[in-house]
Amino acid sequence: MCLLDDSFQSSLRKLYAEGIINNYKISDEEISIHVTKLGNRLVERFNDKYQQQFENDISRIKFYKVEFPI
């Protein structure tokens, strides 16, 4: 498993602390991360403002290498 850089880890921690993302354990080696209802409402509210940035970011993230910061 590859750890993400400190900046991205910090961002994930903030999103988790604010209730925008959450996780649940699938197995000893696997955790699923999901966007909460609050997170979905924020995405819907600000979609037009951040859509292009999201498209740029999503193409660069290797989700299979994400280690959730708990």
mmCIF file of the N, C-alpha and C atoms, coordinates in Angstrom:
data_MODEL
# 
_entry.id   MODEL 
# 
loop_
_atom_site.group_PDB 
_atom_site.id 
_atom_site.type_symbol 
_atom_site.label_atom_id 
_atom_site.label_alt_id 
_atom_site.label_comp_id 
_atom_site.label_asym_id 
_atom_site.label_entity_id 
_atom_site.label_seq_id 
_atom_site.pdbx_PDB_ins_code 
_atom_site.Cartn_x 
_atom_site.Cartn_y 
_atom_site.Cartn_z 
_atom_site.occupancy 
_atom_site.B_iso_or_equiv 
_atom_site.pdbx_formal_charge 
_atom_site.auth_seq_id 
_atom_site.auth_comp_id 
_atom_site.auth_asym_id 
_atom_site.auth_atom_id 
_atom_site.pdbx_PDB_model_num 
ATOM 1   N N  . MET A 1 1  ? 0.855   -1.182 0.000   1.00 0.00 ? 1  MET A N  1 
ATOM 2   C CA . MET A 1 1  ? 0.000   0.000  0.000   1.00 0.00 ? 1  MET A CA 1 
ATOM 3   C C  . MET A 1 1  ? 0.892   1.233  0.000   1.00 0.00 ? 1  MET A C  1 
ATOM 4   N N  . CYS A 1 2  ? 0.591   2.181  -0.833  1.00 0.00 ? 2  CYS A N  1 
ATOM 5   C CA . CYS A 1 2  ? 1.356   3.418  -0.940  1.00 0.00 ? 2  CYS A CA 1 
ATOM 6   C C  . CYS A 1 2  ? 0.654   4.516  -0.131  1.00 0.00 ? 2  CYS A C  1 
ATOM 7   N N  . LEU A 1 3  ? 1.389   5.139  0.772   1.00 0.00 ? 3  LEU A N  1 
ATOM 8   C CA . LEU A 1 3  ? 0.818   6.250  1.516   1.00 0.00 ? 3  LEU A CA 1 
ATOM 9   C C  . LEU A 1 3  ? 0.767   7.491  0.636   1.00 0.00 ? 3  LEU A C  1 
ATOM 10  N N  . LEU A 1 4  ? -0.242  8.288  0.842   1.00 0.00 ? 4  LEU A N  1 
ATOM 11  C CA . LEU A 1 4  ? -0.388  9.531  0.097   1.00 0.00 ? 4  LEU A CA 1 
ATOM 12  C C  . LEU A 1 4  ? 0.442   10.621 0.749   1.00 0.00 ? 4  LEU A C  1 
ATOM 13  N N  . ASP A 1 5  ? 0.702   11.692 -0.001  1.00 0.00 ? 5  ASP A N  1 
ATOM 14  C CA . ASP A 1 5  ? 1.497   12.764 0.583   1.00 0.00 ? 5  ASP A CA 1 
ATOM 15  C C  . ASP A 1 5  ? 0.752   13.426 1.743   1.00 0.00 ? 5  ASP A C  1 
ATOM 16  N N  . ASP A 1 6  ? 1.504   14.114 2.573   1.00 0.00 ? 6  ASP A N  1 
ATOM 17  C CA . ASP A 1 6  ? 0.955   14.698 3.800   1.00 0.00 ? 6  ASP A CA 1 
ATOM 18  C C  . ASP A 1 6  ? -0.190  15.667 3.532   1.00 0.00 ? 6  ASP A C  1 
ATOM 19  N N  . SER A 1 7  ? -0.087  16.423 2.463   1.00 0.00 ? 7  SER A N  1 
ATOM 20  C CA . SER A 1 7  ? -1.123  17.396 2.131   1.00 0.00 ? 7  SER A CA 1 
ATOM 21  C C  . SER A 1 7  ? -2.467  16.709 1.846   1.00 0.00 ? 7  SER A C  1 
ATOM 22  N N  . PHE A 1 8  ? -2.416  15.631 1.060   1.00 0.00 ? 8  PHE A N  1 
ATOM 23  C CA . PHE A 1 8  ? -3.651  14.909 0.735   1.00 0.00 ? 8  PHE A CA 1 
ATOM 24  C C  . PHE A 1 8  ? -4.195  14.189 1.971   1.00 0.00 ? 8  PHE A C  1 
ATOM 25  N N  . GLN A 1 9  ? -3.310  13.611 2.778   1.00 0.00 ? 9  GLN A N  1 
ATOM 26  C CA . GLN A 1 9  ? -3.714  12.969 4.023   1.00 0.00 ? 9  GLN A CA 1 
ATOM 27  C C  . GLN A 1 9  ? -4.414  13.988 4.926   1.00 0.00 ? 9  GLN A C  1 
ATOM 28  N N  . SER A 1 10 ? -3.868  15.182 5.013   1.00 0.00 ? 10 SER A N  1 
ATOM 29  C CA . SER A 1 10 ? -4.456  16.240 5.829   1.00 0.00 ? 10 SER A CA 1 
ATOM 30  C C  . SER A 1 10 ? -5.848  16.602 5.315   1.00 0.00 ? 10 SER A C  1 
ATOM 31  N N  . SER A 1 11 ? -5.990  16.685 4.005   1.00 0.00 ? 11 SER A N  1 
ATOM 32  C CA . SER A 1 11 ? -7.299  16.989 3.410   1.00 0.00 ? 11 SER A CA 1 
ATOM 33  C C  . SER A 1 11 ? -8.310  15.900 3.746   1.00 0.00 ? 11 SER A C  1 
ATOM 34  N N  . LEU A 1 12 ? -7.900  14.643 3.642   1.00 0.00 ? 12 LEU A N  1 
ATOM 35  C CA . LEU A 1 12 ? -8.814  13.542 3.982   1.00 0.00 ? 12 LEU A CA 1 
ATOM 36  C C  . LEU A 1 12 ? -9.222  13.601 5.453   1.00 0.00 ? 12 LEU A C  1 
ATOM 37  N N  . ARG A 1 13 ? -8.270  13.906 6.320   1.00 0.00 ? 13 ARG A N  1 
ATOM 38  C CA . ARG A 1 13 ? -8.578  14.006 7.748   1.00 0.00 ? 13 ARG A CA 1 
ATOM 39  C C  . ARG A 1 13 ? -9.612  15.098 8.024   1.00 0.00 ? 13 ARG A C  1 
ATOM 40  N N  . LYS A 1 14 ? -9.463  16.240 7.358   1.00 0.00 ? 14 LYS A N  1 
ATOM 41  C CA . LYS A 1 14 ? -10.413 17.341 7.527   1.00 0.00 ? 14 LYS A CA 1 
ATOM 42  C C  . LYS A 1 14 ? -11.803 16.945 7.034   1.00 0.00 ? 14 LYS A C  1 
ATOM 43  N N  . LEU A 1 15 ? -11.865 16.311 5.871   1.00 0.00 ? 15 LEU A N  1 
ATOM 44  C CA . LEU A 1 15 ? -13.161 15.875 5.335   1.00 0.00 ? 15 LEU A CA 1 
ATOM 45  C C  . LEU A 1 15 ? -13.815 14.855 6.266   1.00 0.00 ? 15 LEU A C  1 
ATOM 46  N N  . TYR A 1 16 ? -13.028 13.972 6.810   1.00 0.00 ? 16 TYR A N  1 
ATOM 47  C CA . TYR A 1 16 ? -13.529 12.965 7.752   1.00 0.00 ? 16 TYR A CA 1 
ATOM 48  C C  . TYR A 1 16 ? -14.031 13.636 9.038   1.00 0.00 ? 16 TYR A C  1 
ATOM 49  N N  . ALA A 1 17 ? -13.255 14.565 9.568   1.00 0.00 ? 17 ALA A N  1 
ATOM 50  C CA . ALA A 1 17 ? -13.620 15.252 10.813  1.00 0.00 ? 17 ALA A CA 1 
ATOM 51  C C  . ALA A 1 17 ? -14.896 16.073 10.657  1.00 0.00 ? 17 ALA A C  1 
ATOM 52  N N  . GLU A 1 18 ? -15.117 16.623 9.481   1.00 0.00 ? 18 GLU A N  1 
ATOM 53  C CA . GLU A 1 18 ? -16.307 17.446 9.243   1.00 0.00 ? 18 GLU A CA 1 
ATOM 54  C C  . GLU A 1 18 ? -17.523 16.622 8.844   1.00 0.00 ? 18 GLU A C  1 
ATOM 55  N N  . GLY A 1 19 ? -17.355 15.304 8.693   1.00 0.00 ? 19 GLY A N  1 
ATOM 56  C CA . GLY A 1 19 ? -18.488 14.458 8.345   1.00 0.00 ? 19 GLY A CA 1 
ATOM 57  C C  . GLY A 1 19 ? -18.825 14.441 6.868   1.00 0.00 ? 19 GLY A C  1 
ATOM 58  N N  . ILE A 1 20 ? -17.888 14.853 6.031   1.00 0.00 ? 20 ILE A N  1 
ATOM 59  C CA . ILE A 1 20 ? -18.124 14.903 4.584   1.00 0.00 ? 20 ILE A CA 1 
ATOM 60  C C  . ILE A 1 20 ? -17.806 13.561 3.937   1.00 0.00 ? 20 ILE A C  1 
ATOM 61  N N  . ILE A 1 21 ? -16.838 12.841 4.493   1.00 0.00 ? 21 ILE A N  1 
ATOM 62  C CA . ILE A 1 21 ? -16.566 11.468 4.072   1.00 0.00 ? 21 ILE A CA 1 
ATOM 63  C C  . ILE A 1 21 ? -16.592 10.573 5.303   1.00 0.00 ? 21 ILE A C  1 
ATOM 64  N N  . ASN A 1 22 ? -16.758 9.287  5.063   1.00 0.00 ? 22 ASN A N  1 
ATOM 65  C CA . ASN A 1 22 ? -16.751 8.314  6.147   1.00 0.00 ? 22 ASN A CA 1 
ATOM 66  C C  . ASN A 1 22 ? -16.181 7.015  5.596   1.00 0.00 ? 22 ASN A C  1 
ATOM 67  N N  . ASN A 1 23 ? -16.026 6.029  6.447   1.00 0.00 ? 23 ASN A N  1 
ATOM 68  C CA . ASN A 1 23 ? -15.463 4.765  6.010   1.00 0.00 ? 23 ASN A CA 1 
ATOM 69  C C  . ASN A 1 23 ? -16.103 3.608  6.763   1.00 0.00 ? 23 ASN A C  1 
ATOM 70  N N  . TYR A 1 24 ? -15.946 2.429  6.213   1.00 0.00 ? 24 TYR A N  1 
ATOM 71  C CA . TYR A 1 24 ? -16.278 1.215  6.951   1.00 0.00 ? 24 TYR A CA 1 
ATOM 72  C C  . TYR A 1 24 ? -15.319 0.114  6.533   1.00 0.00 ? 24 TYR A C  1 
ATOM 73  N N  . LYS A 1 25 ? -15.045 -0.757 7.479   1.00 0.00 ? 25 LYS A N  1 
ATOM 74  C CA . LYS A 1 25 ? -14.064 -1.818 7.272   1.00 0.00 ? 25 LYS A CA 1 
ATOM 75  C C  . LYS A 1 25 ? -14.713 -2.985 6.527   1.00 0.00 ? 25 LYS A C  1 
ATOM 76  N N  . ILE A 1 26 ? -14.116 -3.368 5.419   1.00 0.00 ? 26 ILE A N  1 
ATOM 77  C CA . ILE A 1 26 ? -14.592 -4.506 4.636   1.00 0.00 ? 26 ILE A CA 1 
ATOM 78  C C  . ILE A 1 26 ? -13.902 -5.777 5.119   1.00 0.00 ? 26 ILE A C  1 
ATOM 79  N N  . SER A 1 27 ? -12.608 -5.672 5.330   1.00 0.00 ? 27 SER A N  1 
ATOM 80  C CA . SER A 1 27 ? -11.811 -6.793 5.833   1.00 0.00 ? 27 SER A CA 1 
ATOM 81  C C  . SER A 1 27 ? -10.615 -6.207 6.573   1.00 0.00 ? 27 SER A C  1 
ATOM 82  N N  . ASP A 1 28 ? -9.726  -7.064 7.053   1.00 0.00 ? 28 ASP A N  1 
ATOM 83  C CA . ASP A 1 28 ? -8.535  -6.574 7.749   1.00 0.00 ? 28 ASP A CA 1 
ATOM 84  C C  . ASP A 1 28 ? -7.638  -5.738 6.847   1.00 0.00 ? 28 ASP A C  1 
ATOM 85  N N  . GLU A 1 29 ? -7.703  -5.969 5.551   1.00 0.00 ? 29 GLU A N  1 
ATOM 86  C CA . GLU A 1 29 ? -6.847  -5.251 4.613   1.00 0.00 ? 29 GLU A CA 1 
ATOM 87  C C  . GLU A 1 29 ? -7.572  -4.210 3.777   1.00 0.00 ? 29 GLU A C  1 
ATOM 88  N N  . GLU A 1 30 ? -8.874  -4.084 3.915   1.00 0.00 ? 30 GLU A N  1 
ATOM 89  C CA . GLU A 1 30 ? -9.614  -3.219 3.008   1.00 0.00 ? 30 GLU A CA 1 
ATOM 90  C C  . GLU A 1 30 ? -10.641 -2.359 3.749   1.00 0.00 ? 30 GLU A C  1 
ATOM 91  N N  . ILE A 1 31 ? -10.599 -1.052 3.449   1.00 0.00 ? 31 ILE A N  1 
ATOM 92  C CA . ILE A 1 31 ? -11.553 -0.098 3.991   1.00 0.00 ? 31 ILE A CA 1 
ATOM 93  C C  . ILE A 1 31 ? -12.229 0.601  2.821   1.00 0.00 ? 31 ILE A C  1 
ATOM 94  N N  . SER A 1 32 ? -13.539 0.761  2.909   1.00 0.00 ? 32 SER A N  1 
ATOM 95  C CA . SER A 1 32 ? -14.287 1.478  1.879   1.00 0.00 ? 32 SER A CA 1 
ATOM 96  C C  . SER A 1 32 ? -14.524 2.906  2.360   1.00 0.00 ? 32 SER A C  1 
ATOM 97  N N  . ILE A 1 33 ? -14.243 3.854  1.499   1.00 0.00 ? 33 ILE A N  1 
ATOM 98  C CA . ILE A 1 33 ? -14.466 5.266  1.799   1.00 0.00 ? 33 ILE A CA 1 
ATOM 99  C C  . ILE A 1 33 ? -15.648 5.732  0.963   1.00 0.00 ? 33 ILE A C  1 
ATOM 100 N N  . HIS A 1 34 ? -16.562 6.463  1.595   1.00 0.00 ? 34 HIS A N  1 
ATOM 101 C CA . HIS A 1 34 ? -17.708 6.982  0.850   1.00 0.00 ? 34 HIS A CA 1 
ATOM 102 C C  . HIS A 1 34 ? -18.021 8.414  1.263   1.00 0.00 ? 34 HIS A C  1 
ATOM 103 N N  . VAL A 1 35 ? -18.719 9.110  0.387   1.00 0.00 ? 35 VAL A N  1 
ATOM 104 C CA . VAL A 1 35 ? -19.166 10.467 0.656   1.00 0.00 ? 35 VAL A CA 1 
ATOM 105 C C  . VAL A 1 35 ? -20.481 10.369 1.414   1.00 0.00 ? 35 VAL A C  1 
ATOM 106 N N  . THR A 1 36 ? -20.601 11.114 2.505   1.00 0.00 ? 36 THR A N  1 
ATOM 107 C CA . THR A 1 36 ? -21.801 11.096 3.334   1.00 0.00 ? 36 THR A CA 1 
ATOM 108 C C  . THR A 1 36 ? -22.927 11.904 2.673   1.00 0.00 ? 36 THR A C  1 
ATOM 109 N N  . LYS A 1 37 ? -24.104 11.877 3.289   1.00 0.00 ? 37 LYS A N  1 
ATOM 110 C CA . LYS A 1 37 ? -25.225 12.685 2.781   1.00 0.00 ? 37 LYS A CA 1 
ATOM 111 C C  . LYS A 1 37 ? -24.857 14.163 2.778   1.00 0.00 ? 37 LYS A C  1 
ATOM 112 N N  . LEU A 1 38 ? -24.204 14.613 3.846   1.00 0.00 ? 38 LEU A N  1 
ATOM 113 C CA . LEU A 1 38 ? -23.748 16.005 3.905   1.00 0.00 ? 38 LEU A CA 1 
ATOM 114 C C  . LEU A 1 38 ? -22.797 16.298 2.748   1.00 0.00 ? 38 LEU A C  1 
ATOM 115 N N  . GLY A 1 39 ? -21.842 15.403 2.527   1.00 0.00 ? 39 GLY A N  1 
ATOM 116 C CA . GLY A 1 39 ? -20.895 15.576 1.428   1.00 0.00 ? 39 GLY A CA 1 
ATOM 117 C C  . GLY A 1 39 ? -21.590 15.642 0.084   1.00 0.00 ? 39 GLY A C  1 
ATOM 118 N N  . ASN A 1 40 ? -22.586 14.783 -0.120  1.00 0.00 ? 40 ASN A N  1 
ATOM 119 C CA . ASN A 1 40 ? -23.338 14.809 -1.372  1.00 0.00 ? 40 ASN A CA 1 
ATOM 120 C C  . ASN A 1 40 ? -24.098 16.118 -1.551  1.00 0.00 ? 40 ASN A C  1 
ATOM 121 N N  . ARG A 1 41 ? -24.659 16.631 -0.469  1.00 0.00 ? 41 ARG A N  1 
ATOM 122 C CA . ARG A 1 41 ? -25.371 17.922 -0.563  1.00 0.00 ? 41 ARG A CA 1 
ATOM 123 C C  . ARG A 1 41 ? -24.404 19.042 -0.942  1.00 0.00 ? 41 ARG A C  1 
ATOM 124 N N  . LEU A 1 42 ? -23.208 19.021 -0.376  1.00 0.00 ? 42 LEU A N  1 
ATOM 125 C CA . LEU A 1 42 ? -22.216 20.033 -0.731  1.00 0.00 ? 42 LEU A CA 1 
ATOM 126 C C  . LEU A 1 42 ? -21.780 19.909 -2.193  1.00 0.00 ? 42 LEU A C  1 
ATOM 127 N N  . VAL A 1 43 ? -21.597 18.684 -2.646  1.00 0.00 ? 43 VAL A N  1 
ATOM 128 C CA . VAL A 1 43 ? -21.231 18.461 -4.050  1.00 0.00 ? 43 VAL A CA 1 
ATOM 129 C C  . VAL A 1 43 ? -22.320 19.013 -4.969  1.00 0.00 ? 43 VAL A C  1 
ATOM 130 N N  . GLU A 1 44 ? -23.572 18.714 -4.650  1.00 0.00 ? 44 GLU A N  1 
ATOM 131 C CA . GLU A 1 44 ? -24.683 19.219 -5.469  1.00 0.00 ? 44 GLU A CA 1 
ATOM 132 C C  . GLU A 1 44 ? -24.741 20.746 -5.446  1.00 0.00 ? 44 GLU A C  1 
ATOM 133 N N  . ARG A 1 45 ? -24.549 21.327 -4.279  1.00 0.00 ? 45 ARG A N  1 
ATOM 134 C CA . ARG A 1 45 ? -24.654 22.785 -4.128  1.00 0.00 ? 45 ARG A CA 1 
ATOM 135 C C  . ARG A 1 45 ? -23.567 23.516 -4.898  1.00 0.00 ? 45 ARG A C  1 
ATOM 136 N N  . PHE A 1 46 ? -22.355 23.001 -4.883  1.00 0.00 ? 46 PHE A N  1 
ATOM 137 C CA . PHE A 1 46 ? -21.221 23.696 -5.488  1.00 0.00 ? 46 PHE A CA 1 
ATOM 138 C C  . PHE A 1 46 ? -20.714 23.032 -6.766  1.00 0.00 ? 46 PHE A C  1 
ATOM 139 N N  . ASN A 1 47 ? -21.502 22.150 -7.346  1.00 0.00 ? 47 ASN A N  1 
ATOM 140 C CA . ASN A 1 47 ? -21.094 21.395 -8.529  1.00 0.00 ? 47 ASN A CA 1 
ATOM 141 C C  . ASN A 1 47 ? -20.583 22.285 -9.658  1.00 0.00 ? 47 ASN A C  1 
ATOM 142 N N  . ASP A 1 48 ? -21.319 23.327 -10.000 1.00 0.00 ? 48 ASP A N  1 
ATOM 143 C CA . ASP A 1 48 ? -20.913 24.166 -11.129 1.00 0.00 ? 48 ASP A CA 1 
ATOM 144 C C  . ASP A 1 48 ? -19.595 24.884 -10.868 1.00 0.00 ? 48 ASP A C  1 
ATOM 145 N N  . LYS A 1 49 ? -19.305 25.189 -9.628  1.00 0.00 ? 49 LYS A N  1 
ATOM 146 C CA . LYS A 1 49 ? -18.077 25.905 -9.295  1.00 0.00 ? 49 LYS A CA 1 
ATOM 147 C C  . LYS A 1 49 ? -16.838 25.005 -9.356  1.00 0.00 ? 49 LYS A C  1 
ATOM 148 N N  . TYR A 1 50 ? -16.975 23.730 -9.011  1.00 0.00 ? 50 TYR A N  1 
ATOM 149 C CA . TYR A 1 50 ? -15.815 22.857 -8.853  1.00 0.00 ? 50 TYR A CA 1 
ATOM 150 C C  . TYR A 1 50 ? -15.746 21.680 -9.826  1.00 0.00 ? 50 TYR A C  1 
ATOM 151 N N  . GLN A 1 51 ? -16.666 21.580 -10.752 1.00 0.00 ? 51 GLN A N  1 
ATOM 152 C CA . GLN A 1 51 ? -16.710 20.429 -11.658 1.00 0.00 ? 51 GLN A CA 1 
ATOM 153 C C  . GLN A 1 51 ? -15.410 20.251 -12.440 1.00 0.00 ? 51 GLN A C  1 
ATOM 154 N N  . GLN A 1 52 ? -14.887 21.316 -13.019 1.00 0.00 ? 52 GLN A N  1 
ATOM 155 C CA . GLN A 1 52 ? -13.663 21.198 -13.818 1.00 0.00 ? 52 GLN A CA 1 
ATOM 156 C C  . GLN A 1 52 ? -12.475 20.769 -12.961 1.00 0.00 ? 52 GLN A C  1 
ATOM 157 N N  . GLN A 1 53 ? -12.356 21.330 -11.766 1.00 0.00 ? 53 GLN A N  1 
ATOM 158 C CA . GLN A 1 53 ? -11.259 20.933 -10.877 1.00 0.00 ? 53 GLN A CA 1 
ATOM 159 C C  . GLN A 1 53 ? -11.382 19.466 -10.496 1.00 0.00 ? 53 GLN A C  1 
ATOM 160 N N  . PHE A 1 54 ? -12.608 19.018 -10.215 1.00 0.00 ? 54 PHE A N  1 
ATOM 161 C CA . PHE A 1 54 ? -12.842 17.615 -9.889  1.00 0.00 ? 54 PHE A CA 1 
ATOM 162 C C  . PHE A 1 54 ? -12.396 16.718 -11.034 1.00 0.00 ? 54 PHE A C  1 
ATOM 163 N N  . GLU A 1 55 ? -12.762 17.064 -12.245 1.00 0.00 ? 55 GLU A N  1 
ATOM 164 C CA . GLU A 1 55 ? -12.375 16.251 -13.405 1.00 0.00 ? 55 GLU A CA 1 
ATOM 165 C C  . GLU A 1 55 ? -10.861 16.195 -13.544 1.00 0.00 ? 55 GLU A C  1 
ATOM 166 N N  . ASN A 1 56 ? -10.183 17.282 -13.275 1.00 0.00 ? 56 ASN A N  1 
ATOM 167 C CA . ASN A 1 56 ? -8.717  17.284 -13.338 1.00 0.00 ? 56 ASN A CA 1 
ATOM 168 C C  . ASN A 1 56 ? -8.126  16.401 -12.244 1.00 0.00 ? 56 ASN A C  1 
ATOM 169 N N  . ASP A 1 57 ? -8.654  16.520 -11.028 1.00 0.00 ? 57 ASP A N  1 
ATOM 170 C CA . ASP A 1 57 ? -8.124  15.766 -9.900  1.00 0.00 ? 57 ASP A CA 1 
ATOM 171 C C  . ASP A 1 57 ? -8.402  14.270 -10.019 1.00 0.00 ? 57 ASP A C  1 
ATOM 172 N N  . ILE A 1 58 ? -9.606  13.903 -10.393 1.00 0.00 ? 58 ILE A N  1 
ATOM 173 C CA . ILE A 1 58 ? -10.021 12.493 -10.397 1.00 0.00 ? 58 ILE A CA 1 
ATOM 174 C C  . ILE A 1 58 ? -9.156  11.660 -11.340 1.00 0.00 ? 58 ILE A C  1 
ATOM 175 N N  . SER A 1 59 ? -8.693  12.256 -12.398 1.00 0.00 ? 59 SER A N  1 
ATOM 176 C CA . SER A 1 59 ? -7.883  11.509 -13.362 1.00 0.00 ? 59 SER A CA 1 
ATOM 177 C C  . SER A 1 59 ? -6.488  11.198 -12.822 1.00 0.00 ? 59 SER A C  1 
ATOM 178 N N  . ARG A 1 60 ? -6.047  11.917 -11.803 1.00 0.00 ? 60 ARG A N  1 
ATOM 179 C CA . ARG A 1 60 ? -4.699  11.721 -11.261 1.00 0.00 ? 60 ARG A CA 1 
ATOM 180 C C  . ARG A 1 60 ? -4.647  10.836 -10.031 1.00 0.00 ? 60 ARG A C  1 
ATOM 181 N N  . ILE A 1 61 ? -5.790  10.593 -9.386  1.00 0.00 ? 61 ILE A N  1 
ATOM 182 C CA . ILE A 1 61 ? -5.799  9.829  -8.134  1.00 0.00 ? 61 ILE A CA 1 
ATOM 183 C C  . ILE A 1 61 ? -5.801  8.332  -8.428  1.00 0.00 ? 61 ILE A C  1 
ATOM 184 N N  . LYS A 1 62 ? -4.906  7.626  -7.810  1.00 0.00 ? 62 LYS A N  1 
ATOM 185 C CA . LYS A 1 62 ? -4.848  6.163  -7.912  1.00 0.00 ? 62 LYS A CA 1 
ATOM 186 C C  . LYS A 1 62 ? -5.586  5.610  -6.697  1.00 0.00 ? 62 LYS A C  1 
ATOM 187 N N  . PHE A 1 63 ? -6.895  5.447  -6.817  1.00 0.00 ? 63 PHE A N  1 
ATOM 188 C CA . PHE A 1 63 ? -7.715  5.082  -5.664  1.00 0.00 ? 63 PHE A CA 1 
ATOM 189 C C  . PHE A 1 63 ? -7.314  3.753  -5.032  1.00 0.00 ? 63 PHE A C  1 
ATOM 190 N N  . TYR A 1 64 ? -6.773  2.847  -5.816  1.00 0.00 ? 64 TYR A N  1 
ATOM 191 C CA . TYR A 1 64 ? -6.354  1.565  -5.266  1.00 0.00 ? 64 TYR A CA 1 
ATOM 192 C C  . TYR A 1 64 ? -5.160  1.706  -4.320  1.00 0.00 ? 64 TYR A C  1 
ATOM 193 N N  . LYS A 1 65 ? -4.509  2.875  -4.319  1.00 0.00 ? 65 LYS A N  1 
ATOM 194 C CA . LYS A 1 65 ? -3.374  3.094  -3.432  1.00 0.00 ? 65 LYS A CA 1 
ATOM 195 C C  . LYS A 1 65 ? -3.703  3.980  -2.244  1.00 0.00 ? 65 LYS A C  1 
ATOM 196 N N  . VAL A 1 66 ? -4.953  4.361  -2.088  1.00 0.00 ? 66 VAL A N  1 
ATOM 197 C CA . VAL A 1 66 ? -5.337  5.262  -0.998  1.00 0.00 ? 66 VAL A CA 1 
ATOM 198 C C  . VAL A 1 66 ? -5.387  4.503  0.317   1.00 0.00 ? 66 VAL A C  1 
ATOM 199 N N  . GLU A 1 67 ? -4.722  5.040  1.319   1.00 0.00 ? 67 GLU A N  1 
ATOM 200 C CA . GLU A 1 67 ? -4.809  4.499  2.662   1.00 0.00 ? 67 GLU A CA 1 
ATOM 201 C C  . GLU A 1 67 ? -5.530  5.531  3.505   1.00 0.00 ? 67 GLU A C  1 
ATOM 202 N N  . PHE A 1 68 ? -6.676  5.154  4.060   1.00 0.00 ? 68 PHE A N  1 
ATOM 203 C CA . PHE A 1 68 ? -7.500  6.098  4.799   1.00 0.00 ? 68 PHE A CA 1 
ATOM 204 C C  . PHE A 1 68 ? -6.823  6.490  6.104   1.00 0.00 ? 68 PHE A C  1 
ATOM 205 N N  . PRO A 1 69 ? -6.781  7.790  6.399   1.00 0.00 ? 69 PRO A N  1 
ATOM 206 C CA . PRO A 1 69 ? -6.025  8.291  7.549   1.00 0.00 ? 69 PRO A CA 1 
ATOM 207 C C  . PRO A 1 69 ? -6.789  8.212  8.874   1.00 0.00 ? 69 PRO A C  1 
ATOM 208 N N  . ILE A 1 70 ? -6.857  7.056  9.474   1.00 0.00 ? 70 ILE A N  1 
ATOM 209 C CA . ILE A 1 70 ? -7.494  6.964  10.780  1.00 0.00 ? 70 ILE A CA 1 
ATOM 210 C C  . ILE A 1 70 ? -6.470  6.583  11.821  1.00 0.00 ? 70 ILE A C  1 
# 
